[in-house]
Amino acid sequence: MNNLLTRIGPFTPAQATLILIGVTFILRAVGAAVIGWGTGEAYYLASARELHLSYFDQPPVSLWVIWATMQLTGSENVLVIRLPFIAMFAVSSWLIFMIGRRTHSDLAGFYAVLIVNACVLFSLSIGSWTQPDAPMILFWLATVWVLVELFFHNGGRRPYLYWSIAGLLLGLTFLSKYHAIFLVAGTGLFLLFNSINRRWLFHRAPWLALAIALIVFSPVLIWNAQNDWASFNFQGGRALGESGLRWDGLLRMIWGQLLYMVPWLAIPALYIGARALAAGPRGQYPTGSVSGAAAFFSYVGWPPIVFFTLVALWSDTEFHFHWQAPGYMMLFILLGAWAAQKNSRAIRIWLWTTAAVTLTILTLLVSHAATGWARAVFPGDWEDPTALQLPWTELGEALEAREAFDQPETFIMGVNWIDCGYIDTQVAGRAPLACIGTDVRNLEYNFIPEDHLGWNAYVIAQTGDADRVADQLTEMFGNVEYLESIAIERNGVIELDGIELFFATAFALDRP
């Protein structure tokens, strides 16, 4: 292995990596403190109020972390809840450095960390927000690090120890997100095609690892067995789709993932990943890599990229451009090795400029999300995507003014998972929250309707048709009264409106 020790200014690559991790940790903490919950985050916060073995659309680790943070700190402050996830990504960054160092060089590890942190998706969403991707990435990388020791270093001398650790970490990856199946598939492909490591297929230790992973994953299996396999059916339905070919969806998925990953990082990473595959299962591409390591990373990296890109051809994947993230992460490690191999002035300018551009873009986005300054710079009636990060403070104030949280046998209700997430941030556990509608996901399991028959409810729905909502509510309540329409403002500018508030009495879910 080419153990390059080229310095980054006055620092060694390891020192520079730690500085980079420290600086980005502080920047993410500042960003996390000044903007509110996004749609997914608010929904996960609401879901995590009740502790379950698993959940409808995700395995439980991220929600367990949110629940534990609220219990231990007694706080629902946005920075407090996000800090464990920011810390997870800091550890993930160090694991990327360790993997790059063990398979190529210290400089490769540093460049890989720089590339991942210069990627918009990793730096903002995965690195800062309360998403299941943060623990999934952490345990995925930890599993890969142990497998690197097994396949290319001295871990094979203590196979049962290393494979048992790998099984535990793999189980935690599965317990974080179902994407872990691609880690298993990619590793299996590598063992099948790499003649040196093929022997592991006939050794007991890897099968022990799979058994350990299955045991760790068992809460998800138990919960699904108790709930008609709801989570597996939901995710399987997403993958299978229900319509014909959607070429526009495929094109959207291609440009969307490239945009999220930064095109001038993603496209070179895909090229390097293809070259690593072409070099063969025992190849040394980029030059200086441990024999076979690049193939291992490419076998693990390509499947989620290819699968989730092709899924968009027959299923409505909406804007889930982050699904390919673990695959790109593996290819970014290869890209870091290639950059270290070249280590030219042009390479350094390219990477540092990319990092600076990403920092500038994210600074502009986060500061606008917090203050709305772009409204003054670009006047006019335009839809602002950062409005999704605004807290529904005006809703909380309206409910408090009506003493909604002090009334006996009264609950708060939303009609879909998106609304319910934002509503929950204002209710904050002060009253039962019901989410009753056609698409409520995790929140169906947090409220037992039979326990609240006869109760009254304040119902909130973001809609352009209040009369239609009122008509639907009469099927569940004895009487429905429209109260008011609420708008969400930022610095005096209305960003969201049409949030309608109703008061309904005598809840009877089975009312004709």
KEMARKE-935001 format. One record per residue (C-alpha): residue in one letter; residue number from 0; x, y, z. Coordinates in pm, whole numbers. Layout:
["A" NUM [X Y Z]]
...
REM end
This chain:
["M" 0 [0 0 0]]
["N" 1 [120 348 -88]]
["N" 2 [131 508 254]]
["L" 3 [155 869 139]]
["L" 4 [207 1118 419]]
["T" 5 [178 1436 211]]
["R" 6 [93 1722 441]]
["I" 7 [-214 1942 415]]
["G" 8 [-47 2273 481]]
["P" 9 [128 2234 817]]
["F" 10 [-82 1932 913]]
["T" 11 [-67 1561 849]]
["P" 12 [-372 1416 670]]
["A" 13 [-498 1270 1000]]
["Q" 14 [-467 1607 1175]]
["A" 15 [-630 1786 882]]
["T" 16 [-915 1535 889]]
["L" 17 [-979 1595 1258]]
["I" 18 [-975 1972 1201]]
["L" 19 [-1217 1933 909]]
["I" 20 [-1448 1719 1121]]
["G" 21 [-1434 1971 1407]]
["V" 22 [-1503 2273 1187]]
["T" 23 [-1790 2106 1001]]
["F" 24 [-1937 1986 1332]]
["I" 25 [-1953 2345 1457]]
["L" 26 [-2099 2471 1128]]
["R" 27 [-2366 2202 1131]]
["A" 28 [-2452 2278 1492]]
["V" 29 [-2499 2647 1407]]
["G" 30 [-2716 2558 1109]]
["A" 31 [-2917 2311 1316]]
["A" 32 [-2986 2576 1577]]
["V" 33 [-3127 2842 1344]]
["I" 34 [-3370 2651 1122]]
["G" 35 [-3679 2456 1218]]
["W" 36 [-3781 2098 1151]]
["G" 37 [-3821 1983 793]]
["T" 38 [-4116 1770 684]]
["G" 39 [-3948 1436 749]]
["E" 40 [-3789 1548 1075]]
["A" 41 [-4117 1674 1221]]
["Y" 42 [-4281 1346 1125]]
["Y" 43 [-4004 1140 1286]]
["L" 44 [-4024 1352 1600]]
["A" 45 [-4397 1285 1622]]
["S" 46 [-4344 914 1557]]
["A" 47 [-4075 888 1826]]
["R" 48 [-4305 1008 2105]]
["E" 49 [-4415 648 2150]]
["L" 50 [-4146 382 2188]]
["H" 51 [-4209 78 1967]]
["L" 52 [-4005 -225 1864]]
["S" 53 [-4008 -86 1510]]
["Y" 54 [-4205 152 1292]]
["F" 55 [-4414 162 978]]
["D" 56 [-4178 303 718]]
["Q" 57 [-3837 273 885]]
["P" 58 [-3650 43 1123]]
["P" 59 [-3626 193 1471]]
["V" 60 [-3273 317 1552]]
["S" 61 [-3315 680 1448]]
["L" 62 [-3650 704 1628]]
["W" 63 [-3507 533 1935]]
["V" 64 [-3231 796 1938]]
["I" 65 [-3486 1079 1918]]
["W" 66 [-3697 922 2196]]
["A" 67 [-3392 865 2419]]
["T" 68 [-3268 1222 2362]]
["M" 69 [-3603 1368 2466]]
["Q" 70 [-3621 1141 2770]]
["L" 71 [-3265 1208 2887]]
["T" 72 [-3259 1583 2827]]
["G" 73 [-3623 1670 2887]]
["S" 74 [-3588 1902 2590]]
["E" 75 [-3739 1928 2244]]
["N" 76 [-3503 2202 2134]]
["V" 77 [-3418 2153 1769]]
["L" 78 [-3041 2167 1827]]
["V" 79 [-3055 1926 2121]]
["I" 80 [-3245 1664 1921]]
["R" 81 [-3021 1705 1616]]
["L" 82 [-2689 1691 1801]]
["P" 83 [-2668 1309 1824]]
["F" 84 [-2716 1289 1447]]
["I" 85 [-2451 1553 1383]]
["A" 86 [-2217 1356 1610]]
["M" 87 [-2293 1036 1419]]
["F" 88 [-2182 1198 1096]]
["A" 89 [-1864 1326 1259]]
["V" 90 [-1779 968 1356]]
["S" 91 [-1874 852 1007]]
["S" 92 [-1630 1101 859]]
["W" 93 [-1349 959 1073]]
["L" 94 [-1442 605 962]]
["I" 95 [-1416 718 600]]
["F" 96 [-1065 843 672]]
["M" 97 [-973 514 841]]
["I" 98 [-1106 310 549]]
["G" 99 [-925 526 293]]
["R" 100 [-602 502 493]]
["R" 101 [-623 124 532]]
["T" 102 [-689 63 164]]
["H" 103 [-474 331 2]]
["S" 104 [-309 610 203]]
["D" 105 [-358 878 467]]
["L" 106 [-400 1136 193]]
["A" 107 [-669 922 27]]
["G" 108 [-856 910 356]]
["F" 109 [-843 1289 392]]
["Y" 110 [-956 1351 34]]
["A" 111 [-1244 1105 76]]
["V" 112 [-1362 1290 387]]
["L" 113 [-1329 1624 209]]
["I" 114 [-1530 1495 -89]]
["V" 115 [-1810 1355 127]]
["N" 116 [-1833 1679 326]]
["A" 117 [-1832 1880 2]]
["C" 118 [-2136 1685 -115]]
["V" 119 [-2456 1880 -51]]
["L" 120 [-2665 1579 50]]
["F" 121 [-2413 1437 297]]
["S" 122 [-2321 1774 443]]
["L" 123 [-2674 1904 501]]
["S" 124 [-2940 1632 519]]
["I" 125 [-2746 1326 632]]
["G" 126 [-2491 1522 833]]
["S" 127 [-2726 1760 1012]]
["W" 128 [-3086 1639 1031]]
["T" 129 [-3272 1375 1228]]
["Q" 130 [-3295 1124 946]]
["P" 131 [-3249 743 953]]
["D" 132 [-2960 786 709]]
["A" 133 [-2722 913 979]]
["P" 134 [-2713 592 1188]]
["M" 135 [-2735 380 873]]
["I" 136 [-2426 547 725]]
["L" 137 [-2242 518 1058]]
["F" 138 [-2301 145 1103]]
["W" 139 [-2254 75 730]]
["L" 140 [-1908 232 740]]
["A" 141 [-1821 56 1065]]
["T" 142 [-1917 -275 904]]
["V" 143 [-1708 -196 596]]
["W" 144 [-1409 -106 816]]
["V" 145 [-1424 -445 991]]
["L" 146 [-1462 -623 655]]
["V" 147 [-1158 -437 523]]
["E" 148 [-959 -574 816]]
["L" 149 [-1092 -923 744]]
["F" 150 [-1035 -924 370]]
["F" 151 [-712 -727 334]]
["H" 152 [-530 -719 668]]
["N" 153 [-492 -929 982]]
["G" 154 [-855 -978 1079]]
["G" 155 [-855 -1317 911]]
["R" 156 [-629 -1448 1186]]
["R" 157 [-916 -1410 1434]]
["P" 158 [-1210 -1485 1209]]
["Y" 159 [-1480 -1550 1467]]
["L" 160 [-1404 -1230 1656]]
["Y" 161 [-1400 -1006 1348]]
["W" 162 [-1694 -1172 1179]]
["S" 163 [-1897 -1150 1502]]
["I" 164 [-1824 -777 1525]]
["A" 165 [-1917 -740 1158]]
["G" 166 [-2244 -924 1223]]
["L" 167 [-2330 -698 1515]]
["L" 168 [-2260 -385 1311]]
["L" 169 [-2448 -522 1011]]
["G" 170 [-2746 -590 1234]]
["L" 171 [-2736 -230 1356]]
["T" 172 [-2720 -116 993]]
["F" 173 [-3034 -319 920]]
["L" 174 [-3188 -180 1237]]
["S" 175 [-3127 169 1097]]
["K" 176 [-3247 132 740]]
["Y" 177 [-3334 -148 499]]
["H" 178 [-3056 -31 268]]
["A" 179 [-2830 -272 456]]
["I" 180 [-2942 -545 217]]
["F" 181 [-2717 -387 -47]]
["L" 182 [-2418 -416 185]]
["V" 183 [-2487 -788 216]]
["A" 184 [-2541 -827 -158]]
["G" 185 [-2227 -634 -252]]
["T" 186 [-2013 -825 -4]]
["G" 187 [-2154 -1152 -136]]
["L" 188 [-2063 -1056 -491]]
["F" 189 [-1710 -969 -384]]
["L" 190 [-1664 -1301 -205]]
["L" 191 [-1800 -1486 -507]]
["F" 192 [-1565 -1324 -758]]
["N" 193 [-1248 -1260 -553]]
["S" 194 [-1053 -1585 -557]]
["I" 195 [-852 -1503 -244]]
["N" 196 [-1151 -1424 -25]]
["R" 197 [-1387 -1681 -178]]
["R" 198 [-1286 -1919 98]]
["W" 199 [-1505 -1725 341]]
["L" 200 [-1814 -1863 168]]
["F" 201 [-1721 -2204 308]]
["H" 202 [-1620 -2084 655]]
["R" 203 [-1861 -2088 950]]
["A" 204 [-1770 -1741 1076]]
["P" 205 [-1950 -1536 805]]
["W" 206 [-2266 -1742 857]]
["L" 207 [-2236 -1675 1229]]
["A" 208 [-2217 -1306 1143]]
["L" 209 [-2542 -1329 945]]
["A" 210 [-2708 -1507 1237]]
["I" 211 [-2596 -1232 1476]]
["A" 212 [-2723 -966 1234]]
["L" 213 [-3059 -1144 1217]]
["I" 214 [-3085 -1149 1596]]
["V" 215 [-3007 -777 1618]]
["F" 216 [-3264 -712 1344]]
["S" 217 [-3529 -925 1518]]
["P" 218 [-3726 -631 1673]]
["V" 219 [-3820 -529 1319]]
["L" 220 [-3930 -883 1234]]
["I" 221 [-4132 -914 1555]]
["W" 222 [-4305 -578 1506]]
["N" 223 [-4390 -660 1144]]
["A" 224 [-4525 -1002 1238]]
["Q" 225 [-4750 -833 1494]]
["N" 226 [-4869 -570 1243]]
["D" 227 [-4945 -766 925]]
["W" 228 [-4596 -701 782]]
["A" 229 [-4694 -337 733]]
["S" 230 [-4343 -197 691]]
["F" 231 [-4228 -461 444]]
["N" 232 [-4549 -424 242]]
["F" 233 [-4510 -45 232]]
["Q" 234 [-4147 -47 119]]
["G" 235 [-4206 -336 -118]]
["G" 236 [-4493 -147 -277]]
["R" 237 [-4263 149 -331]]
["A" 238 [-4011 -70 -510]]
["L" 239 [-4261 -259 -725]]
["G" 240 [-4477 33 -834]]
["E" 241 [-4824 13 -983]]
["S" 242 [-4802 184 -1320]]
["G" 243 [-4630 153 -1656]]
["L" 244 [-4287 280 -1750]]
["R" 245 [-4213 636 -1637]]
["W" 246 [-3928 771 -1850]]
["D" 247 [-3975 1118 -1706]]
["G" 248 [-3935 971 -1357]]
["L" 249 [-3612 800 -1460]]
["L" 250 [-3471 1123 -1602]]
["R" 251 [-3576 1312 -1290]]
["M" 252 [-3404 1054 -1071]]
["I" 253 [-3082 1079 -1274]]
["W" 254 [-3052 1456 -1266]]
["G" 255 [-3182 1475 -911]]
["Q" 256 [-2921 1242 -764]]
["L" 257 [-2642 1412 -960]]
["L" 258 [-2757 1749 -826]]
["Y" 259 [-2773 1623 -468]]
["M" 260 [-2430 1463 -496]]
["V" 261 [-2279 1762 -684]]
["P" 262 [-2237 1673 -1054]]
["W" 263 [-1863 1739 -1074]]
["L" 264 [-1813 1499 -782]]
["A" 265 [-2073 1238 -873]]
["I" 266 [-1979 1191 -1239]]
["P" 267 [-1604 1140 -1171]]
["A" 268 [-1697 902 -887]]
["L" 269 [-1914 696 -1122]]
["Y" 270 [-1630 687 -1375]]
["I" 271 [-1375 578 -1113]]
["G" 272 [-1623 319 -986]]
["A" 273 [-1662 180 -1338]]
["R" 274 [-1284 167 -1381]]
["A" 275 [-1254 -20 -1051]]
["L" 276 [-1502 -279 -1175]]
["A" 277 [-1316 -313 -1504]]
["A" 278 [-987 -367 -1318]]
["G" 279 [-1126 -695 -1188]]
["P" 280 [-1193 -844 -844]]
["R" 281 [-823 -839 -753]]
["G" 282 [-733 -515 -928]]
["Q" 283 [-536 -222 -789]]
["Y" 284 [-724 75 -928]]
["P" 285 [-662 350 -835]]
["T" 286 [-288 283 -831]]
["G" 287 [-154 226 -483]]
["S" 288 [-472 65 -350]]
["V" 289 [-471 -265 -168]]
["S" 290 [-534 -544 -419]]
["G" 291 [-907 -608 -444]]
["A" 292 [-1016 -322 -219]]
["A" 293 [-1143 -107 -505]]
["A" 294 [-1345 -401 -636]]
["F" 295 [-1497 -453 -292]]
["F" 296 [-1602 -87 -271]]
["S" 297 [-1746 -93 -622]]
["Y" 298 [-1936 -418 -565]]
["V" 299 [-2090 -263 -254]]
["G" 300 [-2138 82 -407]]
["W" 301 [-2296 13 -742]]
["P" 302 [-2605 -195 -645]]
["P" 303 [-2796 79 -453]]
["I" 304 [-2713 335 -722]]
["V" 305 [-2834 114 -1006]]
["F" 306 [-3135 -28 -823]]
["F" 307 [-3283 297 -696]]
["T" 308 [-3220 470 -1027]]
["L" 309 [-3400 197 -1222]]
["V" 310 [-3688 183 -971]]
["A" 311 [-3782 535 -1083]]
["L" 312 [-3862 387 -1425]]
["W" 313 [-4171 205 -1296]]
["S" 314 [-4243 355 -952]]
["D" 315 [-4315 708 -836]]
["T" 316 [-4003 779 -630]]
["E" 317 [-4103 1146 -596]]
["F" 318 [-3793 1341 -487]]
["H" 319 [-3612 1068 -295]]
["F" 320 [-3276 1138 -456]]
["H" 321 [-3098 1040 -134]]
["W" 322 [-3173 669 -169]]
["Q" 323 [-2847 613 -360]]
["A" 324 [-2638 782 -88]]
["P" 325 [-2451 477 56]]
["G" 326 [-2349 371 -293]]
["Y" 327 [-2201 710 -375]]
["M" 328 [-2028 713 -39]]
["M" 329 [-1834 398 -135]]
["L" 330 [-1742 545 -473]]
["F" 331 [-1633 870 -306]]
["I" 332 [-1380 667 -108]]
["L" 333 [-1244 543 -442]]
["L" 334 [-1248 898 -575]]
["G" 335 [-1043 1006 -272]]
["A" 336 [-787 736 -352]]
["W" 337 [-770 849 -715]]
["A" 338 [-723 1212 -604]]
["A" 339 [-441 1105 -369]]
["Q" 340 [-277 907 -649]]
["K" 341 [-276 1213 -876]]
["N" 342 [-236 1478 -602]]
["S" 343 [-181 1751 -857]]
["R" 344 [-240 2119 -811]]
["A" 345 [-546 2093 -1037]]
["I" 346 [-691 1819 -816]]
["R" 347 [-641 2027 -504]]
["I" 348 [-800 2334 -662]]
["W" 349 [-1095 2124 -781]]
["L" 350 [-1166 1972 -439]]
["W" 351 [-1110 2282 -228]]
["T" 352 [-1313 2497 -468]]
["T" 353 [-1595 2243 -454]]
["A" 354 [-1588 2254 -74]]
["A" 355 [-1598 2634 -80]]
["V" 356 [-1887 2640 -327]]
["T" 357 [-2086 2391 -119]]
["L" 358 [-2020 2592 197]]
["T" 359 [-2135 2909 23]]
["I" 360 [-2453 2747 -113]]
["L" 361 [-2544 2594 221]]
["T" 362 [-2472 2920 404]]
["L" 363 [-2705 3106 170]]
["L" 364 [-2976 2840 198]]
["V" 365 [-2962 2806 577]]
["S" 366 [-2945 3182 639]]
["H" 367 [-3241 3239 407]]
["A" 368 [-3436 2956 573]]
["A" 369 [-3377 3128 906]]
["T" 370 [-3445 3489 801]]
["G" 371 [-3610 3496 457]]
["W" 372 [-3359 3751 327]]
["A" 373 [-3397 3636 -35]]
["R" 374 [-3751 3772 -43]]
["A" 375 [-3608 4124 -31]]
["V" 376 [-3338 4050 -290]]
["F" 377 [-3573 3867 -530]]
["P" 378 [-3918 4022 -482]]
["G" 379 [-4223 3862 -632]]
["D" 380 [-4466 3577 -578]]
["W" 381 [-4247 3265 -591]]
["E" 382 [-4273 2936 -407]]
["D" 383 [-4002 2906 -145]]
["P" 384 [-3895 2547 -65]]
["T" 385 [-3731 2661 261]]
["A" 386 [-4081 2743 392]]
["L" 387 [-4098 2371 474]]
["Q" 388 [-3844 2441 752]]
["L" 389 [-4068 2697 922]]
["P" 390 [-4227 2609 1257]]
["W" 391 [-4603 2636 1275]]
["T" 392 [-4571 2874 1569]]
["E" 393 [-4892 3058 1483]]
["L" 394 [-5082 2729 1512]]
["G" 395 [-4939 2668 1859]]
["E" 396 [-5038 3019 1963]]
["A" 397 [-5392 2971 1831]]
["L" 398 [-5433 2646 2024]]
["E" 399 [-5297 2802 2342]]
["A" 400 [-5530 3101 2305]]
["R" 401 [-5824 2858 2296]]
["E" 402 [-5681 2668 2595]]
["A" 403 [-5684 2352 2386]]
["F" 404 [-5424 2182 2604]]
["D" 405 [-5611 2240 2927]]
["Q" 406 [-5948 2095 2832]]
["P" 407 [-6037 1747 2962]]
["E" 408 [-6106 1464 2718]]
["T" 409 [-5979 1667 2424]]
["F" 410 [-5721 1563 2168]]
["I" 411 [-5553 1732 1872]]
["M" 412 [-5596 1580 1528]]
["G" 413 [-5437 1600 1184]]
["V" 414 [-5540 1423 865]]
["N" 415 [-5210 1316 704]]
["W" 416 [-4854 1240 811]]
["I" 417 [-4710 1566 678]]
["D" 418 [-4954 1792 865]]
["C" 419 [-4933 1578 1177]]
["G" 420 [-4557 1619 1198]]
["Y" 421 [-4578 1997 1201]]
["I" 422 [-4878 1988 1436]]
["D" 423 [-4686 1767 1678]]
["T" 424 [-4404 2021 1710]]
["Q" 425 [-4660 2265 1853]]
["V" 426 [-4853 2017 2063]]
["A" 427 [-4526 1883 2210]]
["G" 428 [-4694 1605 2404]]
["R" 429 [-4928 1837 2594]]
["A" 430 [-5235 1655 2457]]
["P" 431 [-5296 1329 2270]]
["L" 432 [-5227 1364 1898]]
["A" 433 [-5439 1165 1656]]
["C" 434 [-5346 1131 1294]]
["I" 435 [-5646 988 1110]]
["G" 436 [-5661 978 732]]
["T" 437 [-5566 774 428]]
["D" 438 [-5188 825 464]]
["V" 439 [-5074 856 825]]
["R" 440 [-4790 596 832]]
["N" 441 [-4612 560 1169]]
["L" 442 [-4858 784 1347]]
["E" 443 [-5141 533 1318]]
["Y" 444 [-4972 333 1594]]
["N" 445 [-4939 624 1840]]
["F" 446 [-5310 677 1896]]
["I" 447 [-5577 419 1985]]
["P" 448 [-5912 559 1863]]
["E" 449 [-6118 325 2081]]
["D" 450 [-5967 482 2393]]
["H" 451 [-6096 827 2297]]
["L" 452 [-6454 765 2191]]
["G" 453 [-6679 1054 2292]]
["W" 454 [-6387 1298 2322]]
["N" 455 [-6367 1638 2155]]
["A" 456 [-6090 1740 1918]]
["Y" 457 [-5921 2040 1763]]
["V" 458 [-5862 1935 1404]]
["I" 459 [-5602 2095 1178]]
["A" 460 [-5576 2049 802]]
["Q" 461 [-5368 2236 547]]
["T" 462 [-5614 2251 260]]
["G" 463 [-5767 2475 1]]
["D" 464 [-6112 2329 65]]
["A" 465 [-6226 2370 425]]
["D" 466 [-6582 2263 344]]
["R" 467 [-6466 1927 210]]
["V" 468 [-6264 1861 525]]
["A" 469 [-6560 1958 742]]
["D" 470 [-6782 1714 553]]
["Q" 471 [-6530 1435 605]]
["L" 472 [-6505 1511 975]]
["T" 473 [-6883 1477 1021]]
["E" 474 [-6836 1105 954]]
["M" 475 [-6629 1081 1274]]
["F" 476 [-6774 1346 1503]]
["G" 477 [-7118 1449 1627]]
["N" 478 [-7065 1814 1539]]
["V" 479 [-6795 2008 1351]]
["E" 480 [-6736 2382 1388]]
["Y" 481 [-6498 2581 1167]]
["L" 482 [-6286 2816 1379]]
["E" 483 [-6026 3002 1173]]
["S" 484 [-5762 2996 904]]
["I" 485 [-5400 3027 1013]]
["A" 486 [-5104 3160 813]]
["I" 487 [-4736 3100 885]]
["E" 488 [-4517 3407 854]]
["R" 489 [-4144 3475 835]]
["N" 490 [-4033 3832 902]]
["G" 491 [-4379 3963 820]]
["V" 492 [-4416 3769 494]]
["I" 493 [-4681 3497 470]]
["E" 494 [-4505 3180 355]]
["L" 495 [-4778 2922 423]]
["D" 496 [-5152 2971 447]]
["G" 497 [-5469 2768 433]]
["I" 498 [-5404 2591 765]]
["E" 499 [-5763 2543 878]]
["L" 500 [-5866 2489 1240]]
["F" 501 [-6187 2310 1339]]
["F" 502 [-6346 2209 1670]]
["A" 503 [-6524 1875 1663]]
["T" 504 [-6724 1710 1939]]
["A" 505 [-6824 1355 2036]]
["F" 506 [-6561 1149 1853]]
["A" 507 [-6711 825 1719]]
["L" 508 [-6484 668 1462]]
["D" 509 [-6745 417 1352]]
["R" 510 [-7015 680 1294]]
["P" 511 [-7198 603 962]]
REM end
